[in-house]
Amino acid sequence: MVVSTDSVASEIGALVMQEGGNAVDAAVAVSFALAVVNPQAGNIGGGGFMVVRMADGTAAALDYREKAPLEATRDMFLDDRGDLTDRSVVGHLAAGVPGSVMGMWEAHQRFGTLPWADLVEPAAELADGFEVHERFRENIVGSLRGIRRFETTAATFLPGGRVVDLGETFSQPELAATLRRIRDRGADGFYRGETADLIVAEMARGDGLISHRDLEAYTAVWRDPIEFTYRGFTVLAMPPSSSGGVTMAEMANIVEQWDLTGMPWHSADMIHLLAESWRRSYSDRNEYLADPDFVDLPLERMTSKAYAVERGADITQRATPSADVGPGLEAPREGDHTTHFSIVDGSGNAVAVSTTLNLSFGSKVTVAGAGFVLNNEMDDFSAKPGTPNFYGLVQGEDNGVEPGKRMLSAMTPTIVSRPNGELFFVTGTPGGATIITTVFQTIVNVVDYGMNVVQAVNAPRVHHQHLPDQIRFEQGGLHPEVVRDLEARGHALSERGGISGDVQAIMVMPDGTLEAASDPRRGGAAAGW
């Protein structure tokens, strides 16, 4: 089973497994396909995370998050007066060294079974031309202003200066050529040779910093997954440079001290407990987490059940002002320009992948001659400690810009096993700061409330992230009486516009059959047999 935000990509992954590939093979094929059909988030110019659980019990986490260029400096996004500019958001300086191609290469080198070329070629064929569907066209329309900022980007995604029509064939010959260089040469087809030359030339045109030395030095890193238990279920999630696994472990360990089965789903008691656990966990997230290759992190303490007992000791029936729960700094506003997919193969191997360019179409810079968009992940650093980035994230010195450093992320690809050790649930989502709470809610929905995978994914979502000190909920997601009850307890509530997240989840039933759900909020698809 493959479930992703695009039906074409899901079908490609399913076909790979039908032809004998495993879940990692399928993940490579899906990732490259999404770079073609979902260019606002799927990418070869960005980075991401992969969590793997093989049928033999092997568990691994692959960090292919972007890195700051070696010429990056702490104050590179400040003007002469020390004020923040928009150079971390738009343009060539906003791009970190891309990690997606190296990530897929490393995953295939360790776990892949089919030839590399067979996994990349389907994406190249898509780039030769595919039929425009509604999701692709909506992404273009929603980002028109940014796309038009750079001539090459406009020429790539607005052929003839117009938005492509539904059903029209959309081709990207430069991207197809890039993908075939990757097909033929592996990671060297991106980080060295013609593609690398094109990236460096693009940097020269826009006063960017990524050099041949940056590209040749880039590495993806295998790390130990964050592993914790929740109600006896074992959860594998991403460690730093993702904040997802550590933050989710802390909130799970706090919530586990209460019996949710005695609280009706989305009752005031349930939402109050979630909000109180989340405000404490996000406070710690923003204070302590950064790239572990640069900063010593208190991971063991933050993920321990003993620490959760301390953290939850002052939870009462009243809302705790966020200013009173610790030194946490302001967490990010939401963004949904990430994509997630989940895969389980016939042998029981499971893969969860989250990948991103940061904002929609990243930096808005397309590499001339190569056909792909570069990320704007440099904005996820603390460009000026104490000052919010695009998403409102205010962090400290630990996440400051340094050469070769990975910026902190909230992406949370997650795999859950039953108490008997059998694979149970694979989940993940985009959504900026809401990623962690959304993934946790899908786990609570299936573990505590016995929902099936469709119910768990479709269920309305709520969110609290320490600061701003409020509970946000999807339109109609809380009953008015529940809202009044929570307000009486001292919570501030806000009914948000739009949607929260885009979950792609698979549930393994006790008899081994697979059930999947692609979030109807954005309309992806599952493919399996």
C-alpha positions as CSV (number, residue, x, y, z in Angstrom):
1,M,0.0,0.0,0.0
2,V,1.2,3.5,-0.9
3,V,-0.7,6.6,0.3
4,S,0.5,10.0,-0.8
5,T,-0.9,13.4,-1.7
6,D,-1.0,12.6,-5.4
7,S,-2.6,9.6,-7.1
8,V,0.0,9.4,-9.9
9,A,2.9,9.1,-7.4
10,S,1.0,6.6,-5.3
11,E,0.3,4.4,-8.4
12,I,4.0,4.5,-9.3
13,G,5.0,3.3,-5.9
14,A,2.5,0.5,-5.9
15,L,3.7,-0.6,-9.3
16,V,7.3,-0.7,-8.0
17,M,6.2,-3.2,-5.3
18,Q,4.1,-5.2,-7.7
19,E,7.3,-5.6,-9.8
20,G,9.2,-7.0,-6.8
21,G,10.5,-3.9,-5.0
22,N,10.3,-3.3,-1.3
23,A,8.9,-0.3,0.6
24,V,12.1,1.6,0.3
25,D,12.3,1.1,-3.4
26,A,8.8,2.4,-3.6
27,A,9.7,5.4,-1.5
28,V,12.5,6.3,-3.8
29,A,10.1,6.2,-6.8
30,V,7.4,8.1,-5.1
31,S,9.7,10.8,-3.9
32,F,11.1,11.5,-7.4
33,A,7.6,11.4,-8.9
34,L,6.3,13.9,-6.4
35,A,9.1,16.2,-7.5
36,V,7.4,16.3,-10.9
37,V,3.7,16.3,-10.1
38,N,3.7,18.2,-6.8
39,P,6.5,20.8,-7.3
40,Q,5.2,23.2,-4.6
41,A,6.4,20.7,-2.0
42,G,7.7,17.5,-3.6
43,N,11.2,18.1,-4.7
44,I,14.8,17.4,-5.6
45,G,15.8,20.9,-4.5
46,G,14.8,20.5,-0.8
47,G,15.2,17.9,1.9
48,G,13.4,15.7,4.4
49,F,13.3,12.8,6.7
50,M,12.6,9.0,6.4
51,V,11.7,6.6,9.2
52,V,12.1,2.9,8.3
53,R,10.9,-0.2,10.1
54,M,11.9,-3.4,8.3
55,A,10.0,-6.7,8.8
56,D,13.0,-8.1,10.7
57,G,12.8,-5.4,13.3
58,T,15.5,-3.1,11.9
59,A,14.6,0.5,12.6
60,A,16.4,3.5,11.1
61,A,15.9,7.2,10.7
62,L,17.5,9.1,7.7
63,D,18.1,12.8,8.1
64,Y,18.5,14.5,4.7
65,R,17.6,17.9,5.9
66,E,19.3,20.8,4.0
67,K,22.4,22.4,5.3
68,A,23.5,26.0,5.5
69,P,26.2,26.7,2.8
70,L,29.8,26.8,4.0
71,E,29.9,30.6,3.4
72,A,26.8,31.3,5.5
73,T,27.2,33.7,8.4
74,R,25.2,34.3,11.5
75,D,23.9,37.7,10.5
76,M,23.6,37.1,6.7
77,F,19.9,38.0,6.7
78,L,20.2,41.3,8.6
79,D,20.5,44.7,7.1
80,D,22.9,47.4,8.1
81,R,20.7,48.4,11.0
82,G,20.5,44.8,12.3
83,D,16.9,44.3,11.1
84,L,15.7,41.2,9.4
85,T,15.3,41.3,5.6
86,D,13.2,39.0,3.4
87,R,16.3,37.4,2.0
88,S,15.8,34.2,4.1
89,V,12.4,33.8,2.5
90,V,12.7,34.7,-1.2
91,G,15.6,34.4,-3.6
92,H,19.0,32.7,-3.9
93,L,20.3,33.3,-0.3
94,A,17.2,31.6,1.1
95,A,18.3,28.2,-0.2
96,G,20.1,25.6,1.9
97,V,22.1,22.9,0.3
98,P,19.5,20.4,-1.0
99,G,19.4,16.9,0.5
100,S,16.6,15.0,-1.2
101,V,18.6,13.3,-3.9
102,M,21.3,12.2,-1.4
103,G,18.6,11.0,1.0
104,M,17.0,8.7,-1.6
105,W,20.4,7.5,-2.7
106,E,21.5,6.6,0.8
107,A,18.1,4.9,1.5
108,H,18.5,2.8,-1.7
109,Q,22.1,2.0,-0.9
110,R,21.1,0.5,2.5
111,F,17.7,-1.0,1.9
112,G,16.9,-1.0,-1.8
113,T,16.5,-4.1,-3.9
114,L,15.6,-3.0,-7.4
115,P,18.0,-1.2,-9.7
116,W,18.3,2.6,-9.0
117,A,17.6,3.5,-12.6
118,D,14.3,1.7,-12.6
119,L,13.1,3.8,-9.7
120,V,14.1,7.2,-11.1
121,E,13.0,6.7,-14.7
122,P,9.2,6.8,-14.0
123,A,9.6,10.3,-12.7
124,A,11.7,11.3,-15.8
125,E,8.9,9.9,-18.0
126,L,6.4,12.0,-16.0
127,A,8.5,15.1,-16.6
128,D,8.4,14.3,-20.4
129,G,4.7,15.0,-20.1
130,F,1.7,14.2,-17.8
131,E,-1.9,15.2,-17.8
132,V,-2.6,18.2,-15.6
133,H,-5.0,17.4,-12.8
134,E,-6.8,19.7,-10.4
135,R,-4.3,19.5,-7.5
136,F,-1.4,20.5,-9.7
137,R,-3.2,23.4,-11.3
138,E,-4.5,24.6,-7.9
139,N,-0.9,24.7,-6.6
140,I,0.2,26.9,-9.6
141,V,-2.8,29.2,-9.2
142,G,-2.2,29.6,-5.4
143,S,1.4,30.6,-5.9
144,L,1.2,32.8,-9.0
145,R,2.6,35.9,-7.4
146,G,5.7,34.0,-6.2
147,I,6.2,32.1,-9.5
148,R,6.2,35.3,-11.4
149,R,9.0,36.8,-9.4
150,F,11.7,34.9,-11.3
151,E,11.8,34.7,-15.0
152,T,13.0,31.0,-15.1
153,T,10.3,29.9,-12.6
154,A,7.6,31.7,-14.6
155,A,8.8,30.2,-17.9
156,T,8.8,26.7,-16.3
157,F,5.4,26.7,-14.6
158,L,3.5,29.2,-16.8
159,P,4.3,28.1,-20.4
160,G,3.4,30.9,-22.8
161,G,2.7,33.1,-19.7
162,R,-0.5,31.3,-18.8
163,V,-1.8,28.8,-16.2
164,V,-2.1,25.3,-17.8
165,D,-5.6,23.9,-18.3
166,L,-7.0,20.7,-16.7
167,G,-6.3,17.8,-19.0
168,E,-3.5,19.5,-20.8
169,T,-0.1,17.8,-21.2
170,F,2.5,19.6,-19.1
171,S,6.1,18.8,-19.9
172,Q,9.3,19.8,-18.1
173,P,12.2,18.8,-20.4
174,E,14.9,20.4,-18.3
175,L,13.7,18.5,-15.2
176,A,13.5,15.3,-17.3
177,A,17.1,15.7,-18.3
178,T,18.1,16.4,-14.7
179,L,16.3,13.3,-13.5
180,R,18.0,11.1,-16.1
181,R,21.4,12.4,-15.0
182,I,20.4,11.2,-11.5
183,R,19.1,8.0,-13.0
184,D,22.4,7.3,-14.7
185,R,24.9,8.6,-12.1
186,G,23.1,8.3,-8.8
187,A,23.8,11.0,-6.3
188,D,26.7,12.2,-8.4
189,G,24.2,13.1,-11.1
190,F,23.1,15.9,-8.9
191,Y,26.0,16.9,-6.6
192,R,28.6,16.7,-9.3
193,G,28.8,17.3,-13.0
194,E,26.3,19.2,-15.2
195,T,23.5,19.6,-12.6
196,A,26.0,20.9,-10.0
197,D,27.4,23.3,-12.5
198,L,23.9,24.6,-13.2
199,I,23.1,25.1,-9.5
200,V,26.4,27.0,-9.0
201,A,25.7,29.1,-12.1
202,E,22.3,29.9,-10.7
203,M,23.8,31.0,-7.4
204,A,26.1,33.3,-9.3
205,R,23.2,35.0,-11.1
206,G,21.4,35.7,-7.8
207,D,24.3,36.3,-5.4
208,G,23.6,33.0,-3.7
209,L,26.1,30.9,-1.6
210,I,25.8,27.3,-2.6
211,S,29.1,26.2,-4.2
212,H,30.6,23.1,-5.7
213,R,32.3,22.5,-2.4
214,D,28.9,22.6,-0.6
215,L,27.4,20.1,-3.0
216,E,30.3,17.7,-3.0
217,A,30.4,17.8,0.9
218,Y,26.7,17.2,1.4
219,T,25.9,14.1,3.4
220,A,22.6,12.5,4.6
221,V,22.9,11.0,8.1
222,W,21.5,7.8,9.5
223,R,20.3,8.4,13.1
224,D,18.6,6.3,15.7
225,P,14.9,6.9,15.7
226,I,13.2,8.4,18.7
227,E,11.5,5.4,20.3
228,F,8.9,5.6,23.0
229,T,5.8,3.7,24.2
230,Y,2.3,5.0,24.4
231,R,-0.3,2.7,26.1
232,G,2.0,-0.2,25.3
233,F,2.3,0.6,21.6
234,T,5.8,1.4,20.4
235,V,6.3,4.6,18.4
236,L,9.2,5.3,16.1
237,A,9.6,8.9,15.0
238,M,12.3,11.3,13.7
239,P,15.1,12.6,16.0
240,P,16.7,16.0,15.6
241,S,17.3,17.8,13.3
242,S,13.6,17.2,13.4
243,S,11.9,18.3,16.6
244,G,8.9,16.0,15.9
245,G,9.9,12.8,17.6
246,V,11.2,14.3,20.8
247,T,8.3,16.8,21.2
248,M,5.7,14.0,20.5
249,A,7.3,11.7,23.0
250,E,7.1,14.3,25.7
251,M,3.4,15.1,25.0
252,A,2.6,11.4,24.8
253,N,4.3,10.7,28.1
254,I,2.3,13.5,29.7
255,V,-1.0,12.4,28.3
256,E,-0.4,8.8,29.2
257,Q,-0.8,9.6,32.8
258,W,-4.5,10.1,32.3
259,D,-7.1,7.6,31.1
260,L,-8.5,9.1,27.9
261,T,-11.1,6.4,27.6
262,G,-12.9,8.0,30.4
263,M,-13.1,11.3,28.5
264,P,-15.5,11.4,25.5
265,W,-13.7,12.2,22.3
266,H,-13.3,16.0,21.8
267,S,-14.9,16.7,25.2
268,A,-13.7,19.6,27.2
269,D,-11.7,17.3,29.5
270,M,-9.9,15.7,26.5
271,I,-9.1,19.0,24.7
272,H,-7.9,20.6,28.0
273,L,-5.5,17.7,28.7
274,L,-4.1,17.8,25.1
275,A,-3.6,21.6,25.2
276,E,-1.9,21.4,28.6
277,S,0.5,18.7,27.4
278,W,1.2,20.5,24.1
279,R,2.0,23.9,25.7
280,R,4.6,22.3,27.9
281,S,6.1,20.1,25.1
282,Y,6.3,23.0,22.6
283,S,7.9,25.2,25.3
284,D,10.7,22.7,25.7
285,R,10.9,22.1,21.9
286,N,11.7,25.7,21.2
287,E,14.1,26.1,24.1
288,Y,16.3,23.0,23.7
289,L,16.2,21.5,20.2
290,A,18.6,22.2,17.3
291,D,21.0,20.3,15.0
292,P,22.5,17.5,17.2
293,D,25.8,17.7,15.3
294,F,26.3,21.2,16.6
295,V,24.5,21.3,20.0
296,D,24.3,18.9,22.9
297,L,20.6,18.1,23.4
298,P,18.8,16.7,26.5
299,L,17.0,14.0,24.5
300,E,17.1,11.3,27.1
301,R,15.5,13.6,29.7
302,M,13.0,15.1,27.4
303,T,11.7,11.7,26.2
304,S,11.7,10.1,29.6
305,K,8.5,9.2,31.5
306,A,10.0,10.5,34.7
307,Y,10.4,14.0,33.1
308,A,6.8,13.8,31.9
309,V,5.6,13.2,35.4
310,E,7.4,16.4,36.5
311,R,6.1,18.4,33.5
312,G,2.5,17.3,34.1
313,A,2.5,17.6,37.9
314,D,0.9,21.1,37.8
315,I,-1.9,20.3,35.3
316,T,-5.2,21.1,36.9
317,Q,-8.7,21.7,35.6
318,R,-7.7,25.3,34.9
319,A,-5.7,26.5,31.9
320,T,-2.1,27.1,32.8
321,P,-0.8,30.4,31.3
322,S,2.0,29.6,28.9
323,A,4.2,32.2,30.6
324,D,4.0,30.0,33.7
325,V,5.1,26.6,32.1
326,G,8.8,27.4,31.4
327,P,11.1,29.4,29.3
328,G,9.7,28.3,26.0
329,L,9.8,30.7,23.1
330,E,7.2,31.4,20.4
331,A,6.5,28.5,18.1
332,P,5.7,28.7,14.4
333,R,2.5,29.6,12.7
334,E,1.2,27.0,10.4
335,G,2.4,26.2,6.9
336,D,1.3,23.3,4.7
337,H,4.0,23.4,2.0
338,T,5.4,20.0,3.0
339,T,4.3,16.6,1.7
340,H,4.2,13.2,3.4
341,F,3.7,9.7,2.2
342,S,3.4,6.3,3.9
343,I,4.3,2.9,2.5
344,V,3.9,-0.8,3.6
345,D,5.0,-3.6,1.4
346,G,3.9,-7.2,1.3
347,S,6.7,-8.4,3.6
348,G,5.7,-5.9,6.3
349,N,8.5,-3.4,5.7
350,A,7.2,0.1,6.4
351,V,8.5,3.6,5.4
352,A,7.3,7.0,6.5
353,V,8.7,10.0,4.5
354,S,8.2,13.8,5.0
355,T,9.8,16.2,2.6
356,T,9.6,19.9,1.9
357,L,10.8,23.1,0.2
358,N,9.5,25.1,3.2
359,L,7.1,27.6,1.6
360,S,5.1,26.8,-1.5
361,F,7.7,26.6,-4.3
362,G,10.4,27.3,-1.8
363,S,12.6,30.3,-2.6
364,K,10.7,30.7,-5.9
365,V,14.1,30.3,-7.7
366,T,14.2,27.6,-10.4
367,V,17.7,26.5,-11.5
368,A,18.0,27.6,-15.1
369,G,18.7,24.6,-17.3
370,A,17.9,22.1,-14.6
371,G,14.1,22.7,-14.2
372,F,13.7,22.4,-10.4
373,V,12.9,24.8,-7.6
374,L,15.3,25.5,-4.7
375,N,14.1,25.5,-1.1
376,N,14.0,28.5,1.3
377,E,14.8,26.5,4.4
378,M,17.4,29.0,5.6
379,D,14.4,30.8,7.1
380,D,14.0,27.9,9.6
381,F,17.2,29.1,11.4
382,S,17.1,31.8,14.0
383,A,18.2,34.5,11.6
384,K,18.0,37.0,14.5
385,P,17.4,35.3,17.9
386,G,14.3,36.7,19.5
387,T,12.7,37.8,16.2
388,P,10.1,35.7,14.4
389,N,10.8,34.0,11.1
390,F,8.1,33.7,8.4
391,Y,6.1,31.2,10.5
392,G,6.4,33.3,13.7
393,L,9.1,31.0,15.1
394,V,11.2,32.7,17.7
395,Q,14.1,30.6,18.9
396,G,17.4,31.0,20.6
397,E,21.1,30.9,19.7
398,D,21.2,27.1,19.4
399,N,19.3,27.2,16.1
400,G,21.3,30.2,14.8
401,V,22.9,30.2,11.3
402,E,26.2,28.3,11.1
403,P,28.1,26.9,8.1
404,G,27.2,23.3,7.4
405,K,24.4,23.3,10.0
406,R,21.0,21.8,9.5
407,M,18.0,24.0,10.4
408,L,15.4,22.7,12.9
409,S,12.2,21.1,11.5
410,A,8.8,20.0,12.8
411,M,8.4,17.1,10.2
412,T,7.3,14.0,12.0
413,P,7.2,10.8,9.9
414,T,6.0,8.1,12.3
415,I,5.6,4.3,12.5
416,V,3.7,2.6,15.3
417,S,3.8,-1.1,16.4
418,R,1.3,-3.0,18.5
419,P,2.2,-4.2,22.0
420,N,3.0,-7.6,20.6
421,G,5.6,-6.0,18.2
422,E,3.5,-6.3,15.0
423,L,3.4,-3.3,12.6
424,F,0.3,-1.3,13.2
425,F,0.2,2.3,11.9
426,V,2.2,4.5,9.6
427,T,1.4,8.2,9.6
428,G,2.6,11.7,8.9
429,T,1.5,15.1,7.6
430,P,2.5,18.6,6.5
431,G,1.4,21.6,8.5
432,G,4.3,23.6,10.0
433,A,4.0,23.7,13.8
434,T,0.8,21.7,13.6
435,I,2.5,18.6,12.2
436,I,3.4,17.2,15.6
437,T,0.0,17.7,17.2
438,T,-1.7,16.4,14.1
439,V,0.4,13.2,14.0
440,F,-0.2,12.7,17.7
441,Q,-3.9,13.1,17.3
442,T,-4.0,10.4,14.7
443,I,-2.3,8.1,17.2
444,V,-4.7,9.0,20.0
445,N,-7.6,8.5,17.6
446,V,-6.6,4.9,16.8
447,V,-5.1,3.8,20.2
448,D,-7.4,5.5,22.7
449,Y,-10.6,5.8,20.8
450,G,-10.4,2.7,18.5
451,M,-11.0,4.6,15.3
452,N,-10.4,3.0,11.9
453,V,-7.8,4.7,9.6
454,V,-10.4,6.7,7.7
455,Q,-12.0,8.0,10.9
456,A,-8.7,8.9,12.4
457,V,-7.6,10.9,9.3
458,N,-10.9,12.6,8.7
459,A,-11.5,13.6,12.3
460,P,-11.4,17.4,13.0
461,R,-8.2,18.6,14.6
462,V,-7.1,21.1,17.3
463,H,-3.8,22.6,18.1
464,H,-1.9,24.4,20.8
465,Q,1.8,25.4,20.5
466,H,2.6,27.3,23.7
467,L,2.6,30.7,22.0
468,P,0.4,32.2,21.0
469,D,-1.5,31.0,24.1
470,Q,-4.6,29.7,22.4
471,I,-6.3,26.6,21.2
472,R,-7.0,26.6,17.5
473,F,-9.6,24.3,16.0
474,E,-10.8,23.5,12.5
475,Q,-14.1,25.0,11.5
476,G,-16.9,23.2,13.3
477,G,-14.3,21.0,15.0
478,L,-15.5,21.7,18.6
479,H,-19.1,21.7,19.9
480,P,-20.1,25.2,21.1
481,E,-20.7,23.8,24.6
482,V,-17.1,22.5,24.7
483,V,-15.8,25.9,23.6
484,R,-17.7,27.6,26.4
485,D,-16.4,25.0,28.9
486,L,-12.8,25.5,27.8
487,E,-13.2,29.3,27.9
488,A,-14.5,29.0,31.5
489,R,-11.4,27.1,32.4
490,G,-9.3,30.0,31.2
491,H,-8.4,28.9,27.6
492,A,-8.5,31.3,24.7
493,L,-9.9,29.6,21.6
494,S,-9.8,30.5,17.9
495,E,-11.7,28.8,15.1
496,R,-9.2,28.7,12.2
497,G,-9.9,29.2,8.5
498,G,-8.9,26.6,5.9
499,I,-7.6,23.1,6.8
500,S,-5.1,21.7,9.2
501,G,-2.7,19.2,7.7
502,D,-2.8,16.5,5.0
503,V,-2.4,13.1,6.7
504,Q,-1.4,10.1,4.7
505,A,-1.8,7.0,6.9
506,I,-1.9,3.2,6.6
507,M,-3.3,0.8,9.3
508,V,-2.3,-2.9,9.4
509,M,-5.2,-5.0,10.5
510,P,-4.8,-8.0,12.8
511,D,-5.1,-10.4,9.8
512,G,-2.4,-8.6,8.0
513,T,-4.6,-6.7,5.5
514,L,-3.9,-3.1,4.9
515,E,-6.3,-0.1,5.1
516,A,-5.2,3.4,4.1
517,A,-6.6,6.9,4.1
518,S,-5.5,9.9,2.2
519,D,-6.6,13.1,3.8
520,P,-9.8,14.5,2.0
521,R,-8.7,18.0,3.1
522,R,-6.4,18.1,0.1
523,G,-7.3,15.1,-2.0
524,G,-4.5,12.6,-2.3
525,A,-4.9,8.9,-3.0
526,A,-3.9,5.4,-1.8
527,A,-2.8,2.7,-4.2
528,G,-2.4,-1.0,-3.3
529,W,-3.5,-4.5,-4.1
